[in-house]
């Protein structure tokens, strides 16, 4: 009899080769399924029963967040669902392989509250974009980062993966996003100018579009081996300029992605086009933006409500 540990490994290889999932997704599934198998303490697929899943869900719901187990906070419903999604995908694989186990339909996700959007006003956005001033390399880089984020609606990982051979003569840019899917995003004139100014000031030979700045090291010489910028650094750049711009709300790179989407919908773009530009695999993910951009409902409210 093949064990659950062996089946888990086969499943991970299947989603890597056949499904083309990213290494990050495979790593997450490995971790999440590993925790389930540790909890289950059985190596027989038939040991996955409704009772064992119910007990696992109770266990998940009581797990503390982070490394500080003294805290009273437990895993959010959203995080719990990631574990359940991994388990459901594994059970679907077992069913396709004809392995007797719990039907995947048994796994129901926890109900979560409606996702809220972190939004800033058009005035706050403009102040943010105008915050980097000067012709020093840091200001030029930060300006390019902010303009490119708003022009394209890129995810943080997608922005970090861009290379310095970007074609600024074209208004289009091909991006490989989640799941290896390629989509086209578009560059505004402001974004092209900001990126062009930044690249013109670069003296290094790094292939990355956005790099970490040169720093003095112990022997006082400059380190010429510039590394690509990481996600945390981009987050710091956005936060720094939000503070400088006097925006009191929490602003992240994803906030700019939200504003990109709502700006398009408010201007009359159809939701399918916005879905394609954002790289969402499901229209349901994009629909979160519609309730904050429906001008028609706003106009109806103004026209008919409280006219007494």
Secondary structure, DSSP 8 states (H G I E B T S, - for coil): ---HHHHHHHHHHHHHHTS---HHHHHHHHHHHHHHHHHH----GGG--HHHHHHHHHHHHT-BSSS-TTSS-B--HHHHHHHHHHHHHHHHHHHHTT--S--GGG---------------HHHHHHHHH---SSSHHHHHHHHHHHHHHHH---HHHHHT-BTT--TTSSEEEEE-GGG-EEEEE--HHHHHHHHHHHHH--S--SBSSB----B-TTS-B-----B--HHHHHHHHHHHHHHTT--S---HHHHHHHHHHHHHHTT--HHHHHHHHT-SSHHHHGGGGGGT-HHHHHHHHHHSS--
